[in-house]
């Protein structure tokens, strides 16, 4: 009878709860001074979404739409860790003379050609057609130029101001060839069923460069790494759990992302996740990926020459 009573009590305590979260929140990771995490909105934020959701006892997280704000925080010590685009990480690294380091890669290039033209089935089919894109002056522009040059393709690229503007044109049928990052690509395909993904630019980058397309990374201030190695190790372990959870649990992950306002609907989140190219990469494996992208970018974008041996934190 005592055994049955114990089983019943345990079942009652766990019913309807996330047992993983319940267990983890009772660990010794509770901190008086929480690690501050700045997260750039969009796909950059997804890799740490579960981490900051489940572990607010250890992390104080804030979302930003302006990289300038994150830059200020990293430079003045207002944040300890940040999720940012790789080219931004390179520039801050050079501007601060090594004051930040890349500790992990969370994404390998979620960039697609979306079209309602049934004659476009590959990169070669683009030819000299007009292609609409956003992100002029960003890493995307140089990545695209690199891919097109390697494939001897010279399309006419018409840049619009923002992803949102381009998405509206595509949804309304006013732009038949669009280069879009996630999650905007899914939004377009979701709302205009004539539009399909026809080219995966991450795959084209790998074919052209021989390396994966490092798009979003996690950085930490070098001083914080040196003073708090155990916190960095813990963060990396939890970052890996967070990324792998979304990769392995699309339905549950979509529900959580919608609940936490990352996506406007569960269906949109569910459709988007498999196309986000989420990965967790750390250590020496990061170096060729970071180097490949930085070498393709102009020095003014990265703040100068980037040496992957210096910018990548390896335990």
C-alpha positions as CSV (number, residue, x, y, z in Angstrom):
1,X,0.0,0.0,0.0
2,X,2.8,2.4,0.8
3,X,4.4,1.7,-2.6
4,X,1.1,2.4,-4.4
5,X,0.6,5.6,-2.4
6,X,4.1,6.8,-3.4
7,X,3.5,6.1,-7.0
8,X,0.2,8.0,-6.9
9,X,1.9,10.9,-5.2
10,X,4.7,11.1,-7.8
11,X,2.2,10.9,-10.6
12,X,0.1,13.7,-9.1
13,X,3.2,15.9,-8.8
14,X,4.3,15.5,-12.4
15,X,0.9,15.5,-14.1
16,X,0.7,18.3,-16.8
17,X,4.2,19.6,-16.1
18,X,7.5,19.7,-18.0
19,X,9.4,17.2,-15.9
20,X,12.7,18.1,-17.6
21,X,12.2,21.8,-16.7
22,X,11.1,20.9,-13.2
23,X,14.3,18.9,-12.6
24,X,16.6,21.4,-14.2
25,X,15.3,24.4,-12.2
26,X,16.3,22.7,-8.9
27,X,19.9,22.5,-9.9
28,X,22.8,24.5,-8.5
29,X,22.6,26.9,-11.5
30,X,20.6,29.5,-9.5
31,X,22.6,32.7,-9.4
32,X,22.4,35.9,-7.4
33,X,23.9,37.7,-10.4
34,X,22.4,36.3,-13.6
35,X,24.3,36.0,-16.9
36,X,23.0,38.8,-19.2
37,X,22.1,37.6,-22.7
38,X,21.3,40.0,-25.6
39,X,19.5,38.4,-28.5
40,X,19.0,39.8,-32.0
41,X,15.5,39.2,-33.2
42,X,14.6,36.8,-36.1
43,X,16.3,33.5,-36.8
44,X,19.2,34.5,-34.7
45,X,17.1,34.2,-31.6
46,X,15.9,30.6,-32.2
47,X,18.9,28.7,-31.0
48,X,18.6,30.1,-27.4
49,X,14.8,30.3,-27.3
50,X,14.4,27.2,-25.0
51,X,17.4,28.1,-23.0
52,X,16.2,31.5,-21.9
53,X,12.6,30.2,-21.6
54,X,13.4,27.4,-19.1
55,X,16.3,28.9,-17.2
56,X,15.4,32.4,-16.1
57,X,16.9,31.5,-12.8
58,X,20.3,31.8,-14.4
59,X,19.9,34.1,-17.4
60,X,18.5,37.6,-17.9
61,X,17.6,37.8,-21.5
62,X,16.5,40.8,-23.7
63,X,15.5,40.9,-27.4
64,X,16.7,43.6,-29.7
65,X,15.8,44.7,-33.3
66,X,18.8,47.1,-33.5
67,X,22.3,45.7,-33.6
68,X,23.6,49.0,-32.6
69,X,22.1,48.5,-29.1
70,X,23.8,45.1,-28.8
71,X,27.1,46.6,-30.0
72,X,26.9,49.2,-27.2
73,X,26.1,46.6,-24.6
74,X,29.0,44.4,-25.6
75,X,31.4,47.3,-25.6
76,X,30.4,48.7,-22.2
77,X,29.8,45.4,-20.4
78,X,26.0,45.7,-20.4
79,X,25.7,42.2,-21.6
80,X,27.8,39.1,-21.1
81,X,26.6,37.0,-24.1
82,X,24.9,37.9,-27.3
83,X,23.2,36.0,-30.3
84,X,24.2,37.9,-33.4
85,X,25.0,37.6,-37.2
86,X,28.5,36.3,-37.9
87,X,29.7,39.5,-39.7
88,X,28.6,41.6,-36.7
89,X,30.6,39.3,-34.4
90,X,33.7,39.8,-36.6
91,X,33.4,43.6,-36.5
92,X,33.0,43.8,-32.8
93,X,35.9,41.4,-32.3
94,X,38.1,43.7,-34.4
95,X,36.7,47.0,-33.0
96,X,37.4,45.8,-29.4
97,X,40.8,44.2,-30.3
98,X,39.6,40.7,-29.3
99,X,37.2,41.9,-26.6
100,X,34.6,39.3,-27.7
101,X,34.8,35.7,-28.9
102,X,32.5,33.4,-30.8
103,X,31.6,30.5,-28.5
104,X,29.2,28.7,-30.8
105,X,27.4,28.7,-34.2
106,X,23.6,28.2,-34.1
107,X,22.7,28.3,-37.8
108,X,24.1,27.4,-41.2
109,X,22.4,29.6,-43.7
110,X,18.6,29.7,-44.0
111,X,18.4,31.7,-47.3
112,X,16.2,30.7,-50.2
113,X,15.1,31.7,-53.7
114,X,11.3,31.7,-53.6
115,X,9.4,31.8,-56.9
116,X,6.1,31.2,-58.6
117,X,7.8,30.7,-62.0
118,X,7.6,27.0,-62.8
119,X,10.5,27.3,-65.2
120,X,12.9,28.1,-62.4
121,X,14.1,24.8,-60.9
122,X,17.8,25.6,-60.2
123,X,20.3,28.4,-59.9
124,X,21.3,28.1,-63.5
125,X,17.7,28.9,-64.6
126,X,17.9,32.4,-63.1
127,X,20.2,33.6,-65.9
128,X,19.9,37.3,-66.3
129,X,16.4,37.6,-64.9
130,X,15.4,40.2,-62.3
131,X,15.6,38.9,-58.8
132,X,14.3,40.8,-55.8
133,X,16.2,40.8,-52.5
134,X,16.6,42.8,-49.3
135,X,19.8,43.2,-47.2
136,X,21.8,45.5,-49.5
137,X,25.0,46.4,-47.7
138,X,24.8,43.4,-45.4
139,X,26.6,40.0,-45.6
140,X,23.8,38.6,-47.7
141,X,24.7,40.9,-50.6
142,X,28.3,39.6,-50.7
143,X,27.3,36.0,-50.1
144,X,24.9,36.2,-53.1
145,X,27.5,38.0,-55.3
146,X,30.0,35.2,-54.4
147,X,27.6,32.4,-55.3
148,X,26.5,34.1,-58.6
149,X,30.1,34.8,-59.6
150,X,31.2,31.2,-58.9
151,X,28.3,30.0,-61.1
152,X,28.9,32.6,-63.9
153,X,25.3,33.9,-63.4
154,X,24.6,37.6,-63.8
155,X,21.0,38.3,-62.7
156,X,19.7,41.8,-62.2
157,X,19.2,42.2,-58.4
158,X,16.6,44.7,-57.4
159,X,17.0,45.5,-53.7
160,X,14.1,46.7,-51.6
161,X,14.4,48.3,-48.2
162,X,13.3,45.5,-45.8
163,X,12.4,41.8,-45.6
164,X,8.9,42.8,-44.7
165,X,8.5,45.0,-47.8
166,X,9.8,42.2,-50.0
167,X,7.5,39.7,-48.3
168,X,4.5,41.9,-49.1
169,X,5.5,42.1,-52.7
170,X,5.9,38.4,-53.0
171,X,2.6,37.6,-51.2
172,X,0.8,40.0,-53.5
173,X,2.3,38.4,-56.6
174,X,4.3,41.5,-57.5
175,X,7.7,39.9,-57.3
176,X,8.1,36.4,-58.9
177,X,11.8,35.8,-58.0
178,X,12.7,36.6,-54.4
179,X,15.7,35.8,-52.2
180,X,14.5,35.6,-48.7
181,X,15.9,34.5,-45.3
182,X,13.9,32.5,-42.8
183,X,11.4,33.0,-41.2
184,X,10.3,35.4,-44.0
185,X,10.6,32.7,-46.7
186,X,8.1,30.5,-44.9
187,X,5.7,33.4,-44.3
188,X,5.7,34.0,-48.1
189,X,5.2,30.4,-49.1
190,X,2.6,30.0,-46.3
191,X,0.5,33.0,-47.5
192,X,1.0,32.6,-51.3
193,X,0.6,29.0,-52.2
194,X,1.9,29.7,-55.7
195,X,5.4,30.5,-54.3
196,X,7.8,27.7,-53.8
197,X,11.4,27.3,-52.5
198,X,13.5,26.5,-55.6
199,X,17.1,27.2,-54.6
200,X,18.8,26.7,-51.2
201,X,21.6,29.3,-51.1
202,X,23.3,27.5,-48.1
203,X,23.7,24.4,-50.3
204,X,24.9,26.6,-53.2
205,X,27.4,28.4,-50.8
206,X,28.8,25.0,-49.7
207,X,29.2,23.9,-53.3
208,X,31.0,27.1,-54.3
209,X,33.1,27.6,-51.2
210,X,33.5,24.1,-49.8
211,X,32.3,25.2,-46.4
212,X,29.0,25.5,-44.5
213,X,27.4,29.0,-44.4
214,X,27.8,30.2,-40.8
215,X,25.0,32.8,-40.4
216,X,24.3,33.3,-36.7
217,X,26.6,32.9,-33.8
218,X,26.8,33.3,-30.0
219,X,29.5,35.6,-28.7
220,X,30.7,36.3,-25.2
221,X,32.9,39.1,-23.8
222,X,36.4,37.7,-23.5
223,X,36.7,39.1,-20.0
224,X,33.5,37.2,-19.0
225,X,34.8,34.0,-20.5
226,X,38.1,34.3,-18.6
227,X,36.4,35.1,-15.2
228,X,33.5,32.7,-15.5
229,X,34.6,29.5,-17.4
230,X,32.1,27.4,-15.5
231,X,29.2,29.6,-16.6
232,X,30.4,29.5,-20.2
233,X,30.6,25.7,-20.1
234,X,27.1,25.5,-18.6
235,X,25.8,28.0,-21.2
236,X,27.3,25.9,-24.1
237,X,25.7,22.7,-22.8
238,X,22.3,24.4,-22.4
239,X,22.7,26.0,-25.8
240,X,23.2,22.6,-27.4
241,X,20.1,21.3,-25.6
242,X,18.1,24.3,-26.8
243,X,19.1,23.9,-30.4
244,X,18.7,20.1,-30.5
245,X,15.3,20.4,-28.9
246,X,13.9,22.4,-31.8
247,X,15.6,20.2,-34.3
248,X,14.2,17.0,-32.8
249,X,10.8,18.2,-31.5
250,X,9.2,20.2,-34.3
251,X,5.6,20.1,-33.0
252,X,6.4,20.8,-29.4
253,X,9.0,23.4,-30.3
254,X,6.5,25.1,-32.6
255,X,4.0,25.4,-29.8
256,X,6.6,26.8,-27.4
257,X,7.8,29.3,-30.0
258,X,4.3,30.5,-30.7
259,X,3.5,30.8,-27.0
260,X,6.6,32.9,-26.5
261,X,5.7,35.2,-29.5
262,X,8.5,34.1,-31.8
263,X,5.9,33.2,-34.5
264,X,2.4,34.5,-35.1
265,X,0.9,31.0,-35.3
266,X,1.8,27.4,-34.4
267,X,1.3,26.3,-38.1
268,X,3.8,29.0,-39.3
269,X,6.4,27.9,-36.7
270,X,5.9,24.2,-37.6
271,X,6.4,24.9,-41.3
272,X,9.4,27.1,-40.7
273,X,11.5,25.1,-38.3
274,X,12.7,22.4,-40.7
275,X,14.0,25.1,-43.0
276,X,15.9,27.1,-40.4
277,X,19.2,25.0,-40.6
278,X,19.6,25.1,-36.9
279,X,22.9,23.5,-35.7
280,X,25.0,23.6,-32.6
281,X,28.7,23.9,-33.4
282,X,31.5,24.8,-31.0
283,X,35.3,24.5,-30.7
284,X,37.7,23.9,-33.7
285,X,34.8,22.9,-35.9
286,X,33.7,26.5,-36.0
287,X,36.9,27.9,-37.4
288,X,36.7,27.0,-41.2
289,X,33.0,28.0,-41.2
290,X,33.7,31.4,-39.7
291,X,36.8,32.0,-41.8
292,X,35.0,31.1,-45.0
293,X,32.3,33.7,-44.6
294,X,34.6,36.4,-43.3
295,X,37.0,36.0,-46.2
296,X,34.1,36.6,-48.6
297,X,33.2,39.9,-46.9
298,X,34.8,43.3,-47.4
299,X,37.2,44.5,-44.7
300,X,34.9,47.5,-43.8
301,X,32.1,45.1,-42.9
302,X,34.2,42.9,-40.6
303,X,36.4,45.8,-39.2
304,X,39.5,44.3,-40.8
305,X,41.1,41.0,-41.3
306,X,39.6,38.1,-39.3
307,X,41.6,35.2,-38.1
308,X,39.4,32.3,-37.0
309,X,42.1,31.1,-34.6
310,X,41.7,34.3,-32.7
311,X,37.9,35.0,-32.9
312,X,36.7,31.5,-32.0
313,X,36.8,30.4,-28.4
314,X,38.1,26.8,-28.1
315,X,38.2,25.2,-24.6
